[in-house]
Amino acid sequence: MKIGIIGSGNLAGSLGKCWEQIGHEVLFGTENSDHLQSVLNAVGKKNAVVFSVNDVFEANADAYLLAMPFKSIEKLAERYAGTYEGKIIIDATNPDPDLDGAIADEVLKANYNASEYTAVKFSTAKIVKAFNTIAPEDLETETFRSHHQIAIPYAVQDAESKHVVEKLIQDIGFDAFYIGDLSHTNIMDPHQALYRKSLERPELKRLIESARIF
């Protein structure tokens, strides 16, 4: 599978490394090529390559991962409009007022959640929410398990996206846990029930059920 990753931080590097290890073709795209080089050095360059963000979107990947600062979503969506129509985009971003400023505050206080904000901005794409709740360090230590797998919650808009993201989660040794459509992802936002939780399926299921009671 060909995967385009937009971002150059720890999450982008960890997921890229995992997917590269099992043979997926990983394309990194960022506007900060100097920072990206350190990520590529850590990932290894067998299947991982670097392009401009525009080139990554035009590479016709099977899925794209957004792993850059939340404040960049609107600019990214506007700048590359027309290159991602109909494509599967996995949103792994999180609004953080300390890092993202006013837009993060606005979204966290709004009557919609962060993934719905992304879906509005990338209106012609198929948005998935996944990988935003797990700590990047757990992507280094909890991957490729055959037993006692950590469950990764995810939400999708359509059946095709569900199949693709489920495979990408399972490929690296996690248990894919479907929580519903994007309207259900408020419990995945920062400081909510699922944020920074690394749990196996039974515990995650109980936590979700408990959170939805309220």
C-alpha angles and dihedrals in degrees: 000000000000114000126188115205119197107200142047106222133106096283093050092048095046096049092042090052092050095048092044091053093061094047106266116144107245122198117189120204127186141143089229104068093170092060092043093058091069089053092051091050090055095043098046124237103247094106102355118095135170127235138160114277090251092053091049092053090047093049092087094233122185090237140000128215122209106209102152130102114301091234089066095062098090095045092045093049093049097042096051100033110145095035099077104041111143093001126131111249120187110207110211095160127118128202109239117179091204092056104024103036127204097355091061092050090048095051095044090053096042128102089247130062132243096262091052088053089054091047091054092050094044090041097159095049131080106249125209125182114215144127094030095105100054121084112245091236090060088059086064098045107029102047130111096024120156094191134033090020120189111242117234113206116219140172130201144186100219144018096254092055090047092056094047098047092043089056093047091052094047094044091069097046103268130124111244111225115192113209100177136261126337093277088071096057098089087097088060095056122104115293091009129118100282101033114123091355118139105190139151118248100269093050093044091049091052092048092050092048091049093048092050093054087070 
